[in-house]
């Protein structure tokens, strides 16, 4: 007499995820492995971006506290040096470098106006280039998340279709439509679909969240660049006005 408990345990083992993977053919196994690797790499990117934003927020907060204290910009620039620790301080350093390099002494008032406008444009352009470069650095590997979120369901669907084709082929060879013949192939097919969703859903959610955070942070950097550009513009106007007064 067959032990029903033992039979149930055998059936359960045969339908476990590991058993489904081992029973799948090479094509379905390749699909499953690709989806698992994509999911692992997506989670690695998610954790890396989370840690990156944590470090950036702390460093930007410290820089803003120093910047808005109202101290000397030259002293702050000398303290930061040539190795800024966050995107905002990188924008500050690029502007200050251009400010120091572009300091000119022009005699006539018309040339002073032209020289001042040109200096302001160079400073703003330098800050914009640095801002774009820093945002691009933060956005690295975001394309993989977007691709994983959009492609993984279709890759899993391909594994599903292939598994069902194998099931129909087994039915044709055995001339048996019982559940015992059809179930393994269908289970493998559905397992591939499930892996596709497991890879896609976190990637889509994380991509939307991280993209939103990057957009807000980029806007924060643009606001800082605009405010800092206004500060430098006022200093430039004061310097030009003082020079004009001295010449009179």
C-alpha positions as CSV (number, residue, x, y, z in Angstrom):
1,X,0.0,0.0,0.0
2,X,1.4,3.4,-1.0
3,X,1.9,5.9,1.8
4,X,-0.1,9.0,0.9
5,X,2.1,11.3,3.1
6,X,5.2,10.1,1.3
7,X,3.5,10.6,-2.0
8,X,2.5,14.1,-1.1
9,X,6.0,15.0,0.1
10,X,7.4,13.7,-3.2
11,X,4.9,15.8,-5.2
12,X,5.8,18.9,-3.1
13,X,9.5,18.4,-3.7
14,X,9.0,18.0,-7.4
15,X,7.1,21.3,-7.6
16,X,9.5,23.3,-5.5
17,X,11.3,26.3,-7.1
18,X,14.6,24.5,-7.2
19,X,13.1,21.4,-8.8
20,X,11.3,23.5,-11.4
21,X,14.6,25.1,-12.3
22,X,16.4,21.8,-12.6
23,X,13.5,20.2,-14.6
24,X,13.4,23.1,-17.1
25,X,15.2,22.8,-20.4
26,X,18.2,24.9,-21.4
27,X,16.3,27.7,-22.9
28,X,14.0,28.2,-19.9
29,X,17.0,27.9,-17.5
30,X,18.8,30.6,-19.5
31,X,15.8,32.8,-19.2
32,X,15.5,32.2,-15.4
33,X,19.2,32.8,-14.8
34,X,19.1,36.0,-16.8
35,X,16.2,37.3,-14.8
36,X,17.7,36.3,-11.5
37,X,21.0,38.1,-12.4
38,X,19.0,41.2,-13.6
39,X,17.1,41.2,-10.3
40,X,20.3,40.9,-8.2
41,X,22.0,43.7,-10.2
42,X,18.9,45.9,-9.9
43,X,18.9,45.5,-6.1
44,X,22.6,46.3,-6.0
45,X,21.9,49.6,-7.9
46,X,19.0,50.4,-5.6
47,X,21.1,50.0,-2.5
48,X,24.0,51.9,-4.0
49,X,21.8,54.8,-5.0
50,X,20.2,54.9,-1.5
51,X,23.6,55.0,0.1
52,X,24.8,57.6,-2.4
53,X,21.9,60.0,-1.7
54,X,22.4,59.6,2.0
55,X,26.1,60.7,1.7
56,X,25.3,63.5,-0.7
57,X,22.5,64.9,1.5
58,X,24.7,65.0,4.6
59,X,27.6,66.7,2.7
60,X,25.4,69.2,1.0
61,X,23.8,70.1,4.3
62,X,27.2,70.7,5.9
63,X,28.3,72.8,2.9
64,X,25.1,74.9,2.9
65,X,25.7,75.7,6.6
66,X,29.2,77.0,5.9
67,X,28.1,78.8,2.8
68,X,25.1,80.7,4.3
69,X,27.0,81.8,7.4
70,X,28.0,84.9,5.4
71,X,31.8,84.3,5.7
72,X,34.3,85.1,3.0
73,X,33.8,83.1,-0.2
74,X,37.6,83.1,-0.8
75,X,38.2,81.5,2.6
76,X,35.5,78.9,2.0
77,X,37.0,78.1,-1.5
78,X,40.5,77.7,0.1
79,X,39.1,75.3,2.7
80,X,37.3,73.2,0.1
81,X,40.3,73.2,-2.2
82,X,40.3,71.3,-5.4
83,X,38.4,68.3,-4.1
84,X,34.8,69.1,-3.4
85,X,32.9,66.3,-1.6
86,X,29.4,66.9,-3.1
87,X,27.8,68.3,-6.2
88,X,26.9,71.6,-4.6
89,X,30.4,72.4,-3.5
90,X,31.6,71.2,-6.9
91,X,29.4,73.9,-8.5
92,X,30.8,76.5,-6.0
93,X,34.4,75.5,-6.7
94,X,33.9,75.7,-10.5
95,X,32.4,79.2,-10.2
96,X,35.1,80.4,-7.9
97,X,37.9,79.1,-10.2
98,X,36.4,80.9,-13.2
99,X,35.9,84.0,-11.0
100,X,39.5,84.1,-10.0
101,X,40.9,83.3,-13.5
102,X,38.7,85.8,-15.2
103,X,39.5,88.8,-13.0
104,X,40.4,91.6,-15.4
105,X,41.2,95.3,-15.1
106,X,39.6,97.4,-17.8
107,X,39.9,101.1,-18.0
108,X,36.9,102.4,-19.9
109,X,33.4,102.2,-18.5
110,X,32.0,100.6,-21.7
111,X,34.7,97.9,-21.7
112,X,34.0,97.4,-18.0
113,X,30.4,96.7,-18.8
114,X,31.3,94.3,-21.6
115,X,34.0,92.6,-19.5
116,X,31.6,92.2,-16.5
117,X,28.9,90.7,-18.6
118,X,31.3,88.3,-20.2
119,X,32.7,87.2,-16.8
120,X,29.2,86.7,-15.5
121,X,28.4,84.5,-18.5
122,X,31.5,82.4,-18.1
123,X,30.8,81.8,-14.5
124,X,27.2,80.8,-15.2
125,X,28.3,78.5,-18.0
126,X,31.0,76.9,-15.8
127,X,28.4,76.2,-13.1
128,X,25.9,74.8,-15.6
129,X,28.5,72.4,-17.1
130,X,29.5,71.2,-13.6
131,X,25.8,70.8,-12.6
132,X,25.1,68.7,-15.7
133,X,28.2,66.6,-15.1
134,X,27.3,65.9,-11.4
135,X,23.7,65.0,-12.3
136,X,24.9,62.7,-15.0
137,X,27.3,61.0,-12.5
138,X,24.3,60.5,-10.1
139,X,22.2,59.1,-12.9
140,X,24.7,56.4,-13.8
141,X,23.2,52.9,-14.2
142,X,19.7,54.3,-14.1
143,X,19.2,53.1,-17.6
144,X,19.7,49.5,-16.4
145,X,16.8,49.9,-14.0
146,X,14.6,51.3,-16.7
147,X,15.5,48.5,-19.1
148,X,15.0,45.8,-16.5
149,X,11.6,47.2,-15.6
150,X,10.4,47.3,-19.2
151,X,12.1,44.2,-20.6
152,X,11.9,41.6,-17.8
153,X,8.2,40.8,-18.1
154,X,8.6,40.1,-21.8
155,X,11.7,37.9,-21.2
156,X,9.7,36.0,-18.6
157,X,6.8,35.7,-21.1
158,X,9.2,34.2,-23.6
159,X,10.1,31.6,-21.0
160,X,6.4,31.0,-20.4
161,X,5.7,30.5,-24.1
162,X,8.6,28.1,-24.5
163,X,7.6,26.1,-21.4
164,X,4.0,25.7,-22.7
165,X,5.3,24.7,-26.1
166,X,7.3,21.9,-24.3
167,X,4.2,20.9,-22.4
168,X,2.2,20.5,-25.7
169,X,5.1,18.6,-27.2
170,X,5.0,16.2,-24.2
171,X,1.3,15.7,-24.6
172,X,1.8,14.9,-28.3
173,X,4.5,12.3,-27.6
174,X,2.7,10.6,-24.7
175,X,-0.9,10.9,-26.0
176,X,-1.8,11.7,-22.4
177,X,-3.6,14.8,-21.4
178,X,-3.5,14.1,-17.7
179,X,-2.4,16.7,-15.2
180,X,0.7,14.7,-14.4
181,X,2.0,15.2,-17.9
182,X,1.0,18.8,-18.4
183,X,1.7,20.2,-14.9
184,X,5.6,20.2,-14.9
185,X,5.9,22.2,-18.1
186,X,3.1,24.7,-17.2
187,X,4.7,25.1,-13.7
188,X,8.1,25.9,-15.3
189,X,6.4,28.4,-17.6
190,X,4.6,30.2,-14.8
191,X,7.8,30.2,-12.8
192,X,9.6,32.1,-15.6
193,X,6.8,34.6,-15.6
194,X,7.0,35.0,-11.9
195,X,10.7,35.7,-12.1
196,X,10.1,38.3,-14.8
197,X,7.7,40.1,-12.5
198,X,10.1,39.7,-9.5
199,X,12.8,41.4,-11.5
200,X,10.6,44.1,-13.1
201,X,8.4,45.4,-10.3
202,X,11.2,46.5,-7.9
203,X,13.2,48.0,-10.8
204,X,10.2,50.1,-12.0
205,X,9.3,51.3,-8.5
206,X,12.9,52.1,-7.7
207,X,13.5,53.9,-11.0
208,X,10.5,56.1,-10.5
209,X,11.5,56.9,-6.9
210,X,15.2,57.6,-7.7
211,X,14.3,59.6,-10.8
212,X,12.0,61.8,-8.8
213,X,14.8,62.3,-6.1
214,X,17.3,63.1,-8.8
215,X,15.0,65.7,-10.4
216,X,14.4,67.4,-7.1
217,X,18.1,67.4,-6.3
218,X,18.9,68.8,-9.7
219,X,16.4,71.6,-9.1
220,X,18.0,72.3,-5.8
221,X,21.4,72.6,-7.5
222,X,20.0,74.9,-10.1
223,X,18.5,77.1,-7.4
224,X,21.9,77.3,-5.7
225,X,23.7,78.1,-8.9
226,X,21.2,80.9,-9.6
227,X,21.6,82.3,-6.1
228,X,25.3,82.1,-6.2
229,X,25.4,83.6,-9.6
230,X,23.4,86.6,-8.2
231,X,25.9,87.0,-5.4
232,X,28.8,87.0,-7.7
233,X,27.0,89.5,-10.0
234,X,26.4,91.9,-7.1
235,X,30.1,91.6,-6.2
236,X,31.1,92.3,-9.8
237,X,28.8,95.4,-10.0
238,X,30.2,96.7,-6.7
239,X,33.8,96.2,-8.0
240,X,33.0,97.9,-11.3
241,X,31.3,100.8,-9.5
242,X,34.1,101.2,-7.1
243,X,36.6,101.2,-9.9
244,X,34.6,103.8,-11.8
245,X,34.4,106.0,-8.7
246,X,38.2,105.8,-8.2
247,X,38.8,106.8,-11.8
248,X,36.6,109.9,-11.4
